[in-house]
């Protein structure tokens, strides 16, 4: 039984996305879908869009093999609901999979399921989450994270990626590939969520580290290690790294790589400059290292982006 936990002002795609994945996977595998939507208060539960979803009252946790918690605007109120927290804890106590989509991570954390564990959440919530739950090992640039039986995913559509990964575990590669094709999706999305966030559109950075990032953009051919950046910011490396994540939602190394990728992409797409020279000028040094970074970020190598730009 797949349990979907919702509450007033939940994000409807956080629930509907995984529901569709599990429903299609079950149908393809020849089994009947077993999905139950539940809430602390049963009946029609209003999402943040105004659309309602019908939910049952929390039932015995023994029937649930996977619990997925939706995120949304109402997550903070839901995380204070004792009935909701007790239900999540009771399901987790059985050792089954418990997962969150987007800001549903706050409910996992409030239930004490993330202490000392790795997790992710929507990039816009990173600063708030780090300040509220400092004992969680947050990985802000991941699409989804699994730490034992506890899963968490990034913003909204990342819940579909998480559900597909669970389908692969439950049914195998053949079924998950068919499920992804039915949904007209990639089986495994490349890159992290920073590729979609406004944070790392670092063309005109602002905030506490804006001047530092502007300087870094002008010196991409330098090493730009965490220690180098911390020294320029006048901070210890450890304090700088944590403050940087809290401010930007990214680790310093990821931010520098993203700067390098963006500058390199512009040069690759707008000129006939040799790929090797672009890699050297943007601090990648090695063209192969730059190729791997492009595949992580864009799902294709520099040469493919150049060909597409020329064709366009």
MIMI-940362 format. One record per residue (C-alpha): residue in three letters; x, y, z. Coordinates in steps of 0.1 Angstrom, whole numbers, padded with zeros to 4 digits, always signed. Layout:
<rs>
alaXYZ...
</rs>
This chain:
<rs>
unk+0000+0000+0000unk+0013+0034-0010unk+0003+0061+0014unk+0001+0097+0004unk-0001+0122+0032unk-0017+0156+0025unk-0030+0186+0046unk-0046+0219+0039unk-0027+0240+0014unk-0005+0211+0001unk+0010+0213-0033unk-0012+0192-0055unk+0016+0180-0079unk+0036+0168-0049unk+0008+0142-0044unk-0005+0137-0079unk+0029+0132-0095unk+0039+0101-0073unk+0003+0088-0075unk+0005+0087-0113unk+0039+0070-0112unk+0028+0042-0089unk-0006+0038-0107unk+0010+0034-0141unk+0038+0011-0128unk+0012-0011-0112unk-0009-0013-0143unk+0022-0021-0165unk+0033-0048-0141unk-0002-0064-0142unk-0012-0056-0106unk-0039-0034-0092unk-0028+0000-0078unk-0029+0002-0040unk-0028+0038-0031unk-0044+0056-0002unk-0045+0094+0003unk-0049+0103+0040unk-0049+0133+0062unk-0053+0142+0099unk-0088+0155+0090unk-0105+0133+0064unk-0127+0145+0035unk-0120+0171+0008unk-0086+0186+0015unk-0080+0219-0003unk-0046+0223-0020unk-0028+0256-0025unk-0043+0258-0060unk-0078+0256-0046unk-0083+0222-0061unk-0094+0196-0036unk-0083+0160-0031unk-0104+0134-0012unk-0085+0120+0018unk-0092+0093+0044unk-0085+0096+0081unk-0051+0082+0092unk-0056+0045+0095unk-0035+0017+0110unk+0001+0022+0098unk+0006-0016+0093unk-0010-0016+0058unk+0015+0010+0044unk+0047-0001+0027unk+0056+0034+0015unk+0045+0067+0029unk+0050+0099+0008unk+0045+0133+0024unk+0036+0161+0002unk+0050+0196+0006unk+0033+0229+0001unk+0024+0263+0017unk+0007+0245+0046unk+0037+0224+0056unk+0046+0244+0087unk+0011+0241+0102unk+0011+0204+0093unk+0045+0199+0110unk+0029+0213+0142unk+0000+0189+0140unk+0006+0162+0167unk-0017+0137+0150unk+0003+0140+0117unk+0036+0137+0135unk+0025+0107+0155unk+0013+0090+0124unk+0045+0096+0105unk+0065+0083+0134unk+0043+0052+0137unk+0048+0043+0100unk+0086+0049+0102unk+0089+0028+0133unk+0079-0002+0112unk+0110+0002+0091unk+0092+0008+0058unk+0100+0036+0033unk+0090+0071+0044unk+0096+0099+0019unk+0090+0136+0015unk+0084+0157-0016unk+0096+0193-0017unk+0090+0210+0017unk+0075+0179+0031unk+0110+0174+0044unk+0100+0197+0073unk+0075+0171+0085unk+0102+0144+0083unk+0125+0166+0103unk+0099+0176+0129unk+0091+0139+0134unk+0128+0133+0143unk+0134+0111+0113unk+0163+0131+0098unk+0186+0137+0128unk+0221+0130+0115unk+0207+0119+0082unk+0212+0132+0046unk+0182+0149+0030unk+0172+0175+0005unk+0144+0200+0000unk+0132+0227-0024unk+0161+0251-0031unk+0139+0281-0019unk+0135+0265+0015unk+0172+0257+0021unk+0181+0287+0043unk+0150+0282+0065unk+0156+0245+0067unk+0192+0248+0077unk+0183+0273+0104unk+0155+0252+0118unk+0171+0218+0116unk+0209+0221+0119unk+0214+0184+0127unk+0202+0173+0093unk+0229+0168+0066unk+0212+0188+0039unk+0223+0183+0004unk+0208+0213-0014unk+0216+0204-0050unk+0202+0169-0052unk+0170+0159-0071unk+0164+0133-0044unk+0183+0117-0015unk+0180+0083+0001unk+0194+0076+0035unk+0184+0041+0046unk+0146+0039+0045unk+0142+0077+0046unk+0139+0094+0012unk+0135+0131+0003unk+0132+0150-0029unk+0136+0185-0041unk+0110+0208-0054unk+0076+0196-0067unk+0083+0177-0099unk+0113+0160-0082unk+0087+0139-0064unk+0082+0121-0097unk+0119+0114-0100unk+0118+0100-0064unk+0087+0078-0072unk+0104+0065-0104unk+0135+0055-0083unk+0112+0036-0059unk+0095+0019-0088unk+0129+0008-0101unk+0136-0007-0067unk+0102-0024-0065unk+0097-0036-0101unk+0131-0034-0118unk+0145-0015-0147unk+0121-0029-0174unk+0090-0016-0156unk+0104+0017-0146unk+0116+0024-0182unk+0081+0016-0195unk+0066+0038-0168unk+0088+0067-0177unk+0080+0063-0214unk+0042+0063-0206unk+0047+0095-0186unk+0069+0110-0214unk+0097+0115-0190unk+0134+0107-0186unk+0139+0076-0164unk+0167+0094-0145unk+0170+0132-0148unk+0205+0145-0152unk+0219+0173-0131unk+0209+0188-0097unk+0181+0212-0088unk+0205+0242-0090unk+0201+0241-0128unk+0165+0252-0123unk+0170+0277-0094unk+0172+0314-0098unk+0200+0314-0072unk+0226+0301-0095unk+0218+0324-0124unk+0249+0342-0111unk+0251+0368-0138unk+0242+0396-0113unk+0246+0381-0078unk+0234+0399-0048unk+0231+0393-0011unk+0259+0387+0014unk+0282+0370-0010unk+0273+0390-0041unk+0306+0409-0044unk+0326+0377-0038unk+0307+0358-0066unk+0312+0388-0089unk+0350+0386-0082unk+0350+0349-0087unk+0333+0352-0121unk+0361+0375-0132unk+0388+0350-0120unk+0375+0317-0131unk+0409+0306-0144unk+0422+0306-0107unk+0418+0276-0084unk+0390+0292-0063unk+0390+0266-0036unk+0368+0269-0005unk+0398+0281+0014unk+0406+0307-0012unk+0370+0320-0012unk+0369+0320+0026unk+0401+0339+0029unk+0388+0366+0005unk+0355+0367+0025unk+0375+0371+0058unk+0361+0340+0073unk+0373+0305+0084unk+0367+0279+0058unk+0342+0260+0079unk+0321+0290+0089unk+0322+0303+0053unk+0310+0270+0038unk+0280+0268+0062unk+0271+0305+0058unk+0274+0303+0021unk+0250+0273+0019unk+0225+0291+0042unk+0227+0323+0020unk+0226+0307-0014unk+0213+0272-0011unk+0245+0258-0027unk+0279+0247-0016unk+0307+0270-0026unk+0322+0244-0049unk+0289+0238-0067unk+0284+0276-0071unk+0319+0280-0086unk+0313+0250-0110unk+0280+0266-0120unk+0297+0299-0127unk+0323+0280-0148unk+0296+0261-0167unk+0275+0292-0175unk+0305+0312-0188unk+0318+0281-0207unk+0284+0275-0222unk+0282+0311-0235unk+0316+0308-0251unk+0308+0273-0266unk+0275+0284-0281unk+0286+0319-0294unk+0320+0312-0309unk+0342+0287-0327unk+0368+0287-0299unk+0384+0254-0293unk+0368+0234-0265unk+0402+0228-0250unk+0408+0266-0248unk+0373+0272-0233unk+0381+0246-0206unk+0414+0263-0198unk+0400+0298-0197unk+0371+0289-0174unk+0391+0270-0149unk+0381+0234-0159unk+0416+0229-0172unk+0408+0195-0186unk+0382+0193-0215unk+0370+0159-0201unk+0363+0175-0167unk+0343+0202-0185unk+0324+0176-0205unk+0314+0157-0174unk+0302+0190-0158unk+0281+0198-0188unk+0265+0164-0188unk+0256+0168-0151unk+0241+0202-0157unk+0225+0200-0192unk+0224+0163-0200unk+0247+0167-0230unk+0283+0176-0238unk+0297+0210-0250unk+0299+0198-0286unk+0262+0190-0287unk+0253+0224-0273unk+0274+0241-0299unk+0258+0221-0327unk+0223+0229-0314unk+0232+0266-0312unk+0244+0266-0347unk+0214+0247-0360unk+0191+0272-0342
</rs>
